[in-house]
Amino acid sequence: MPNPSIKDEELYRELREQGDSKEKAARIANAAAAEGRDTVGARGGRAGSYDDWTVDDLRKRAAELDIDGRSSMSKDELVHALRDH
């Protein structure tokens, strides 16, 4: 049964399959339904490349994502693990 508080169920399901939280997926889906997908997508955030991060910052982010083995990973391994998470 569709959730009446979600205005764009298809987009919501796609976002959840990508791993977005329920809250984030609902927020994006509802904004897209109200303003249009192109408008919402155009204002999306821009993140710097993991290649530019320090090893300490990469390890902190890996810890937030609970990536196993992060303490012994090299910078390249951390970047790869974060990108593939």
PyMOL commands that set and color helices and strands:
alter all, ss='L'
color gray80, all
select helices_A, chain A and resi 9-17+22-35+37-42+50-52+55-64+70-72+75-84
alter helices_A, ss='H'
color red, helices_A
deselect
rebuild
show_as cartoon
